Amino acid sequence: MQVEFACPVCEHVCRLDVSSQGDGKAATDRLECPACDWGRDLPAERTDRPTDCLVCGCDDLWRQKDFPHAIGLMLVAVGAVLSTIAWAYHEPVWALGILLAFAAIDLLLFTFVSDVLVCYRCGARYRGVASESDPVYDHELGERYRQEAIRLSEKSPTPPS
């Protein structure tokens, strides 16, 4: 299992392999940031599938496709623009063909791109462990964690400039 997370101290993006090896030993016993001295010990009796976040300890994880959202939005925008241009030139067959081609690309991406588990609180991503039984994003739960982050940032003192 690969973990990608932003360091809670310096916000450096870290990627670590924390899966257990064939002999039952873990690849690593500790999450550490290479940019600062932050670290957190991993539970000794963990499995290859996390039930709670290894970075922040949150027990709420959700499943999403491991695909950059910006590229997905760009594909939708390009398909809409090309289809609109074809429609403006009075080519409805081309306009619909373009839309169907981009829908087919979207279907292929949805089918073949793997899932990742994401932590609601810290956004840590766990590759190689998500399954169909994992919950998808819950907007109510996401809003609760967003509001919690806002409250915590208001309470923490800001350093003087």
PyMOL CGO cylinders between C-alpha atoms (Angstrom):
from pymol import cmd
from pymol.cgo import CYLINDER

trace = [
    CYLINDER, 0.00, 0.00, 0.00, 1.29, 3.43, -0.90, 0.3, 1, 1, 1, 1, 1, 1,
    CYLINDER, 1.29, 3.43, -0.90, 0.41, 6.47, 1.23, 0.3, 1, 1, 1, 1, 1, 1,
    CYLINDER, 0.41, 6.47, 1.23, 0.52, 10.01, -0.11, 0.3, 1, 1, 1, 1, 1, 1,
    CYLINDER, 0.52, 10.01, -0.11, -0.02, 12.78, 2.43, 0.3, 1, 1, 1, 1, 1, 1,
    CYLINDER, -0.02, 12.78, 2.43, 0.81, 16.40, 3.17, 0.3, 1, 1, 1, 1, 1, 1,
    CYLINDER, 0.81, 16.40, 3.17, 3.04, 16.76, 6.23, 0.3, 1, 1, 1, 1, 1, 1,
    CYLINDER, 3.04, 16.76, 6.23, 0.99, 18.27, 9.09, 0.3, 1, 1, 1, 1, 1, 1,
    CYLINDER, 0.99, 18.27, 9.09, 3.92, 20.57, 10.00, 0.3, 1, 1, 1, 1, 1, 1,
    CYLINDER, 3.92, 20.57, 10.00, 5.50, 21.78, 6.74, 0.3, 1, 1, 1, 1, 1, 1,
    CYLINDER, 5.50, 21.78, 6.74, 2.85, 20.63, 4.19, 0.3, 1, 1, 1, 1, 1, 1,
    CYLINDER, 2.85, 20.63, 4.19, 5.50, 18.85, 2.09, 0.3, 1, 1, 1, 1, 1, 1,
    CYLINDER, 5.50, 18.85, 2.09, 3.85, 16.11, -0.01, 0.3, 1, 1, 1, 1, 1, 1,
    CYLINDER, 3.85, 16.11, -0.01, 5.24, 12.72, 1.07, 0.3, 1, 1, 1, 1, 1, 1,
    CYLINDER, 5.24, 12.72, 1.07, 4.84, 9.33, -0.61, 0.3, 1, 1, 1, 1, 1, 1,
    CYLINDER, 4.84, 9.33, -0.61, 5.70, 6.19, 1.35, 0.3, 1, 1, 1, 1, 1, 1,
    CYLINDER, 5.70, 6.19, 1.35, 5.23, 2.47, 0.85, 0.3, 1, 1, 1, 1, 1, 1,
    CYLINDER, 5.23, 2.47, 0.85, 3.80, 1.00, 4.07, 0.3, 1, 1, 1, 1, 1, 1,
    CYLINDER, 3.80, 1.00, 4.07, 2.67, -2.41, 2.87, 0.3, 1, 1, 1, 1, 1, 1,
    CYLINDER, 2.67, -2.41, 2.87, 3.86, -5.50, 4.69, 0.3, 1, 1, 1, 1, 1, 1,
    CYLINDER, 3.86, -5.50, 4.69, 6.47, -7.68, 3.01, 0.3, 1, 1, 1, 1, 1, 1,
    CYLINDER, 6.47, -7.68, 3.01, 6.10, -11.38, 2.37, 0.3, 1, 1, 1, 1, 1, 1,
    CYLINDER, 6.10, -11.38, 2.37, 7.72, -12.41, 5.67, 0.3, 1, 1, 1, 1, 1, 1,
    CYLINDER, 7.72, -12.41, 5.67, 5.11, -10.52, 7.72, 0.3, 1, 1, 1, 1, 1, 1,
    CYLINDER, 5.11, -10.52, 7.72, 7.40, -7.57, 8.42, 0.3, 1, 1, 1, 1, 1, 1,
    CYLINDER, 7.40, -7.57, 8.42, 6.32, -4.09, 7.44, 0.3, 1, 1, 1, 1, 1, 1,
    CYLINDER, 6.32, -4.09, 7.44, 8.22, -2.08, 4.85, 0.3, 1, 1, 1, 1, 1, 1,
    CYLINDER, 8.22, -2.08, 4.85, 8.35, 0.76, 7.39, 0.3, 1, 1, 1, 1, 1, 1,
    CYLINDER, 8.35, 0.76, 7.39, 7.33, 1.18, 11.03, 0.3, 1, 1, 1, 1, 1, 1,
    CYLINDER, 7.33, 1.18, 11.03, 7.02, 4.96, 10.94, 0.3, 1, 1, 1, 1, 1, 1,
    CYLINDER, 7.02, 4.96, 10.94, 5.63, 7.73, 8.75, 0.3, 1, 1, 1, 1, 1, 1,
    CYLINDER, 5.63, 7.73, 8.75, 8.23, 10.46, 8.43, 0.3, 1, 1, 1, 1, 1, 1,
    CYLINDER, 8.23, 10.46, 8.43, 8.50, 13.70, 6.51, 0.3, 1, 1, 1, 1, 1, 1,
    CYLINDER, 8.50, 13.70, 6.51, 11.85, 14.05, 4.70, 0.3, 1, 1, 1, 1, 1, 1,
    CYLINDER, 11.85, 14.05, 4.70, 11.60, 17.87, 4.74, 0.3, 1, 1, 1, 1, 1, 1,
    CYLINDER, 11.60, 17.87, 4.74, 11.17, 18.33, 8.51, 0.3, 1, 1, 1, 1, 1, 1,
    CYLINDER, 11.17, 18.33, 8.51, 11.39, 16.24, 11.66, 0.3, 1, 1, 1, 1, 1, 1,
    CYLINDER, 11.39, 16.24, 11.66, 7.70, 15.26, 11.84, 0.3, 1, 1, 1, 1, 1, 1,
    CYLINDER, 7.70, 15.26, 11.84, 7.01, 11.57, 12.31, 0.3, 1, 1, 1, 1, 1, 1,
    CYLINDER, 7.01, 11.57, 12.31, 4.34, 9.19, 13.55, 0.3, 1, 1, 1, 1, 1, 1,
    CYLINDER, 4.34, 9.19, 13.55, 4.71, 5.57, 14.58, 0.3, 1, 1, 1, 1, 1, 1,
    CYLINDER, 4.71, 5.57, 14.58, 2.51, 3.12, 12.72, 0.3, 1, 1, 1, 1, 1, 1,
    CYLINDER, 2.51, 3.12, 12.72, 0.43, 0.59, 14.66, 0.3, 1, 1, 1, 1, 1, 1,
    CYLINDER, 0.43, 0.59, 14.66, 2.29, -2.67, 15.15, 0.3, 1, 1, 1, 1, 1, 1,
    CYLINDER, 2.29, -2.67, 15.15, -0.74, -4.90, 14.41, 0.3, 1, 1, 1, 1, 1, 1,
    CYLINDER, -0.74, -4.90, 14.41, -1.89, -3.27, 11.19, 0.3, 1, 1, 1, 1, 1, 1,
    CYLINDER, -1.89, -3.27, 11.19, -3.13, -5.00, 8.06, 0.3, 1, 1, 1, 1, 1, 1,
    CYLINDER, -3.13, -5.00, 8.06, -2.55, -4.09, 4.43, 0.3, 1, 1, 1, 1, 1, 1,
    CYLINDER, -2.55, -4.09, 4.43, -5.94, -2.40, 4.44, 0.3, 1, 1, 1, 1, 1, 1,
    CYLINDER, -5.94, -2.40, 4.44, -6.34, 0.64, 6.70, 0.3, 1, 1, 1, 1, 1, 1,
    CYLINDER, -6.34, 0.64, 6.70, -9.51, 1.02, 8.78, 0.3, 1, 1, 1, 1, 1, 1,
    CYLINDER, -9.51, 1.02, 8.78, -8.45, 4.48, 9.93, 0.3, 1, 1, 1, 1, 1, 1,
    CYLINDER, -8.45, 4.48, 9.93, -5.98, 7.06, 8.65, 0.3, 1, 1, 1, 1, 1, 1,
    CYLINDER, -5.98, 7.06, 8.65, -2.35, 6.32, 9.43, 0.3, 1, 1, 1, 1, 1, 1,
    CYLINDER, -2.35, 6.32, 9.43, -1.49, 10.05, 9.31, 0.3, 1, 1, 1, 1, 1, 1,
    CYLINDER, -1.49, 10.05, 9.31, -4.14, 11.68, 11.52, 0.3, 1, 1, 1, 1, 1, 1,
    CYLINDER, -4.14, 11.68, 11.52, -6.03, 8.74, 13.07, 0.3, 1, 1, 1, 1, 1, 1,
    CYLINDER, -6.03, 8.74, 13.07, -9.41, 9.67, 11.55, 0.3, 1, 1, 1, 1, 1, 1,
    CYLINDER, -9.41, 9.67, 11.55, -11.66, 6.64, 11.06, 0.3, 1, 1, 1, 1, 1, 1,
    CYLINDER, -11.66, 6.64, 11.06, -13.61, 8.14, 8.14, 0.3, 1, 1, 1, 1, 1, 1,
    CYLINDER, -13.61, 8.14, 8.14, -12.22, 7.18, 4.73, 0.3, 1, 1, 1, 1, 1, 1,
    CYLINDER, -12.22, 7.18, 4.73, -13.91, 7.38, 1.33, 0.3, 1, 1, 1, 1, 1, 1,
    CYLINDER, -13.91, 7.38, 1.33, -13.28, 5.94, -2.14, 0.3, 1, 1, 1, 1, 1, 1,
    CYLINDER, -13.28, 5.94, -2.14, -12.66, 7.93, -5.30, 0.3, 1, 1, 1, 1, 1, 1,
    CYLINDER, -12.66, 7.93, -5.30, -11.09, 7.41, -8.73, 0.3, 1, 1, 1, 1, 1, 1,
    CYLINDER, -11.09, 7.41, -8.73, -7.34, 8.02, -8.84, 0.3, 1, 1, 1, 1, 1, 1,
    CYLINDER, -7.34, 8.02, -8.84, -7.54, 10.54, -11.68, 0.3, 1, 1, 1, 1, 1, 1,
    CYLINDER, -7.54, 10.54, -11.68, -6.70, 14.27, -11.63, 0.3, 1, 1, 1, 1, 1, 1,
    CYLINDER, -6.70, 14.27, -11.63, -9.90, 16.32, -11.52, 0.3, 1, 1, 1, 1, 1, 1,
    CYLINDER, -9.90, 16.32, -11.52, -8.35, 19.13, -13.56, 0.3, 1, 1, 1, 1, 1, 1,
    CYLINDER, -8.35, 19.13, -13.56, -7.73, 16.80, -16.51, 0.3, 1, 1, 1, 1, 1, 1,
    CYLINDER, -7.73, 16.80, -16.51, -11.30, 15.47, -16.28, 0.3, 1, 1, 1, 1, 1, 1,
    CYLINDER, -11.30, 15.47, -16.28, -12.72, 18.99, -16.35, 0.3, 1, 1, 1, 1, 1, 1,
    CYLINDER, -12.72, 18.99, -16.35, -10.45, 19.88, -19.25, 0.3, 1, 1, 1, 1, 1, 1,
    CYLINDER, -10.45, 19.88, -19.25, -11.77, 16.89, -21.25, 0.3, 1, 1, 1, 1, 1, 1,
    CYLINDER, -11.77, 16.89, -21.25, -15.36, 17.99, -20.63, 0.3, 1, 1, 1, 1, 1, 1,
    CYLINDER, -15.36, 17.99, -20.63, -14.55, 21.58, -21.66, 0.3, 1, 1, 1, 1, 1, 1,
    CYLINDER, -14.55, 21.58, -21.66, -12.72, 20.51, -24.83, 0.3, 1, 1, 1, 1, 1, 1,
    CYLINDER, -12.72, 20.51, -24.83, -15.60, 18.22, -25.82, 0.3, 1, 1, 1, 1, 1, 1,
    CYLINDER, -15.60, 18.22, -25.82, -18.16, 20.98, -25.24, 0.3, 1, 1, 1, 1, 1, 1,
    CYLINDER, -18.16, 20.98, -25.24, -16.15, 23.56, -27.23, 0.3, 1, 1, 1, 1, 1, 1,
    CYLINDER, -16.15, 23.56, -27.23, -15.49, 21.21, -30.17, 0.3, 1, 1, 1, 1, 1, 1,
    CYLINDER, -15.49, 21.21, -30.17, -19.12, 20.13, -30.26, 0.3, 1, 1, 1, 1, 1, 1,
    CYLINDER, -19.12, 20.13, -30.26, -20.30, 23.75, -30.15, 0.3, 1, 1, 1, 1, 1, 1,
    CYLINDER, -20.30, 23.75, -30.15, -17.98, 24.67, -33.02, 0.3, 1, 1, 1, 1, 1, 1,
    CYLINDER, -17.98, 24.67, -33.02, -19.32, 21.77, -35.11, 0.3, 1, 1, 1, 1, 1, 1,
    CYLINDER, -19.32, 21.77, -35.11, -22.88, 22.83, -34.28, 0.3, 1, 1, 1, 1, 1, 1,
    CYLINDER, -22.88, 22.83, -34.28, -22.10, 26.44, -35.30, 0.3, 1, 1, 1, 1, 1, 1,
    CYLINDER, -22.10, 26.44, -35.30, -20.99, 25.16, -38.72, 0.3, 1, 1, 1, 1, 1, 1,
    CYLINDER, -20.99, 25.16, -38.72, -24.34, 23.35, -39.06, 0.3, 1, 1, 1, 1, 1, 1,
    CYLINDER, -24.34, 23.35, -39.06, -22.80, 19.90, -38.68, 0.3, 1, 1, 1, 1, 1, 1,
    CYLINDER, -22.80, 19.90, -38.68, -25.10, 18.20, -36.14, 0.3, 1, 1, 1, 1, 1, 1,
    CYLINDER, -25.10, 18.20, -36.14, -23.77, 14.72, -36.94, 0.3, 1, 1, 1, 1, 1, 1,
    CYLINDER, -23.77, 14.72, -36.94, -20.22, 15.87, -36.14, 0.3, 1, 1, 1, 1, 1, 1,
    CYLINDER, -20.22, 15.87, -36.14, -21.41, 17.69, -33.01, 0.3, 1, 1, 1, 1, 1, 1,
    CYLINDER, -21.41, 17.69, -33.01, -23.12, 14.57, -31.66, 0.3, 1, 1, 1, 1, 1, 1,
    CYLINDER, -23.12, 14.57, -31.66, -20.21, 12.37, -32.75, 0.3, 1, 1, 1, 1, 1, 1,
    CYLINDER, -20.21, 12.37, -32.75, -17.79, 14.54, -30.79, 0.3, 1, 1, 1, 1, 1, 1,
    CYLINDER, -17.79, 14.54, -30.79, -19.99, 14.34, -27.69, 0.3, 1, 1, 1, 1, 1, 1,
    CYLINDER, -19.99, 14.34, -27.69, -20.29, 10.56, -28.04, 0.3, 1, 1, 1, 1, 1, 1,
    CYLINDER, -20.29, 10.56, -28.04, -16.51, 10.21, -28.52, 0.3, 1, 1, 1, 1, 1, 1,
    CYLINDER, -16.51, 10.21, -28.52, -15.82, 12.15, -25.33, 0.3, 1, 1, 1, 1, 1, 1,
    CYLINDER, -15.82, 12.15, -25.33, -18.47, 10.13, -23.49, 0.3, 1, 1, 1, 1, 1, 1,
    CYLINDER, -18.47, 10.13, -23.49, -16.71, 6.94, -24.64, 0.3, 1, 1, 1, 1, 1, 1,
    CYLINDER, -16.71, 6.94, -24.64, -13.36, 8.29, -23.40, 0.3, 1, 1, 1, 1, 1, 1,
    CYLINDER, -13.36, 8.29, -23.40, -15.00, 9.07, -20.05, 0.3, 1, 1, 1, 1, 1, 1,
    CYLINDER, -15.00, 9.07, -20.05, -16.46, 5.56, -19.84, 0.3, 1, 1, 1, 1, 1, 1,
    CYLINDER, -16.46, 5.56, -19.84, -13.06, 3.98, -20.58, 0.3, 1, 1, 1, 1, 1, 1,
    CYLINDER, -13.06, 3.98, -20.58, -11.37, 6.13, -17.93, 0.3, 1, 1, 1, 1, 1, 1,
    CYLINDER, -11.37, 6.13, -17.93, -14.07, 5.26, -15.38, 0.3, 1, 1, 1, 1, 1, 1,
    CYLINDER, -14.07, 5.26, -15.38, -13.69, 1.56, -16.16, 0.3, 1, 1, 1, 1, 1, 1,
    CYLINDER, -13.69, 1.56, -16.16, -9.90, 1.27, -16.12, 0.3, 1, 1, 1, 1, 1, 1,
    CYLINDER, -9.90, 1.27, -16.12, -8.72, 3.86, -13.59, 0.3, 1, 1, 1, 1, 1, 1,
    CYLINDER, -8.72, 3.86, -13.59, -8.24, 2.37, -10.13, 0.3, 1, 1, 1, 1, 1, 1,
    CYLINDER, -8.24, 2.37, -10.13, -9.72, 3.65, -6.87, 0.3, 1, 1, 1, 1, 1, 1,
    CYLINDER, -9.72, 3.65, -6.87, -7.95, 5.18, -3.88, 0.3, 1, 1, 1, 1, 1, 1,
    CYLINDER, -7.95, 5.18, -3.88, -9.03, 5.67, -0.27, 0.3, 1, 1, 1, 1, 1, 1,
    CYLINDER, -9.03, 5.67, -0.27, -8.98, 9.28, 0.93, 0.3, 1, 1, 1, 1, 1, 1,
    CYLINDER, -8.98, 9.28, 0.93, -9.11, 10.59, 4.50, 0.3, 1, 1, 1, 1, 1, 1,
    CYLINDER, -9.11, 10.59, 4.50, -11.78, 13.22, 5.16, 0.3, 1, 1, 1, 1, 1, 1,
    CYLINDER, -11.78, 13.22, 5.16, -9.68, 15.08, 7.75, 0.3, 1, 1, 1, 1, 1, 1,
    CYLINDER, -9.68, 15.08, 7.75, -6.17, 15.29, 6.28, 0.3, 1, 1, 1, 1, 1, 1,
    CYLINDER, -6.17, 15.29, 6.28, -6.66, 14.19, 2.65, 0.3, 1, 1, 1, 1, 1, 1,
    CYLINDER, -6.66, 14.19, 2.65, -4.14, 11.33, 2.84, 0.3, 1, 1, 1, 1, 1, 1,
    CYLINDER, -4.14, 11.33, 2.84, -4.51, 8.99, -0.15, 0.3, 1, 1, 1, 1, 1, 1,
    CYLINDER, -4.51, 8.99, -0.15, -4.05, 5.20, 0.08, 0.3, 1, 1, 1, 1, 1, 1,
    CYLINDER, -4.05, 5.20, 0.08, -3.33, 3.51, -3.24, 0.3, 1, 1, 1, 1, 1, 1,
    CYLINDER, -3.33, 3.51, -3.24, -3.84, -0.18, -3.92, 0.3, 1, 1, 1, 1, 1, 1,
    CYLINDER, -3.84, -0.18, -3.92, -6.33, -0.95, -1.14, 0.3, 1, 1, 1, 1, 1, 1,
    CYLINDER, -6.33, -0.95, -1.14, -9.73, 0.49, -2.16, 0.3, 1, 1, 1, 1, 1, 1,
    CYLINDER, -9.73, 0.49, -2.16, -12.59, -1.89, -2.93, 0.3, 1, 1, 1, 1, 1, 1,
    CYLINDER, -12.59, -1.89, -2.93, -16.19, -1.55, -4.06, 0.3, 1, 1, 1, 1, 1, 1,
    CYLINDER, -16.19, -1.55, -4.06, -17.37, -2.07, -0.47, 0.3, 1, 1, 1, 1, 1, 1,
    CYLINDER, -17.37, -2.07, -0.47, -15.72, 1.19, 0.67, 0.3, 1, 1, 1, 1, 1, 1,
    CYLINDER, -15.72, 1.19, 0.67, -18.09, 4.17, 0.97, 0.3, 1, 1, 1, 1, 1, 1,
    CYLINDER, -18.09, 4.17, 0.97, -18.09, 6.96, -1.60, 0.3, 1, 1, 1, 1, 1, 1,
    CYLINDER, -18.09, 6.96, -1.60, -17.92, 10.63, -0.64, 0.3, 1, 1, 1, 1, 1, 1,
    CYLINDER, -17.92, 10.63, -0.64, -20.57, 11.73, 1.86, 0.3, 1, 1, 1, 1, 1, 1,
    CYLINDER, -20.57, 11.73, 1.86, -21.23, 15.48, 1.54, 0.3, 1, 1, 1, 1, 1, 1,
    CYLINDER, -21.23, 15.48, 1.54, -22.59, 15.81, 5.06, 0.3, 1, 1, 1, 1, 1, 1,
    CYLINDER, -22.59, 15.81, 5.06, -19.52, 14.14, 6.54, 0.3, 1, 1, 1, 1, 1, 1,
    CYLINDER, -19.52, 14.14, 6.54, -17.21, 16.17, 4.29, 0.3, 1, 1, 1, 1, 1, 1,
    CYLINDER, -17.21, 16.17, 4.29, -18.85, 19.40, 5.43, 0.3, 1, 1, 1, 1, 1, 1,
    CYLINDER, -18.85, 19.40, 5.43, -18.47, 18.38, 9.07, 0.3, 1, 1, 1, 1, 1, 1,
    CYLINDER, -18.47, 18.38, 9.07, -14.72, 17.92, 8.63, 0.3, 1, 1, 1, 1, 1, 1,
    CYLINDER, -14.72, 17.92, 8.63, -14.45, 21.16, 6.62, 0.3, 1, 1, 1, 1, 1, 1,
    CYLINDER, -14.45, 21.16, 6.62, -16.18, 23.09, 9.41, 0.3, 1, 1, 1, 1, 1, 1,
    CYLINDER, -16.18, 23.09, 9.41, -13.92, 21.40, 11.98, 0.3, 1, 1, 1, 1, 1, 1,
    CYLINDER, -13.92, 21.40, 11.98, -10.84, 22.57, 10.05, 0.3, 1, 1, 1, 1, 1, 1,
    CYLINDER, -10.84, 22.57, 10.05, -12.20, 26.13, 9.94, 0.3, 1, 1, 1, 1, 1, 1,
    CYLINDER, -12.20, 26.13, 9.94, -12.87, 26.14, 13.71, 0.3, 1, 1, 1, 1, 1, 1,
    CYLINDER, -12.87, 26.14, 13.71, -9.40, 24.79, 14.47, 0.3, 1, 1, 1, 1, 1, 1,
    CYLINDER, -9.40, 24.79, 14.47, -7.70, 27.35, 12.23, 0.3, 1, 1, 1, 1, 1, 1,
    CYLINDER, -7.70, 27.35, 12.23, -9.59, 30.19, 13.94, 0.3, 1, 1, 1, 1, 1, 1,
    CYLINDER, -9.59, 30.19, 13.94, -8.51, 28.98, 17.39, 0.3, 1, 1, 1, 1, 1, 1,
    CYLINDER, -8.51, 28.98, 17.39, -4.83, 28.53, 16.54, 0.3, 1, 1, 1, 1, 1, 1,
    CYLINDER, -4.83, 28.53, 16.54, -2.78, 31.70, 16.96, 0.3, 1, 1, 1, 1, 1, 1,
    CYLINDER, -2.78, 31.70, 16.96, -1.28, 33.11, 13.81, 0.3, 1, 1, 1, 1, 1, 1,
    CYLINDER, -1.28, 33.11, 13.81, 2.39, 34.06, 13.93, 0.3, 1, 1, 1, 1, 1, 1,
    CYLINDER, 2.39, 34.06, 13.93, 3.11, 37.82, 13.78, 0.3, 1, 1, 1, 1, 1, 1,
    CYLINDER, 3.11, 37.82, 13.78, 4.31, 39.18, 10.45, 0.3, 1, 1, 1, 1, 1, 1,
]
cmd.load_cgo(trace, "trace")
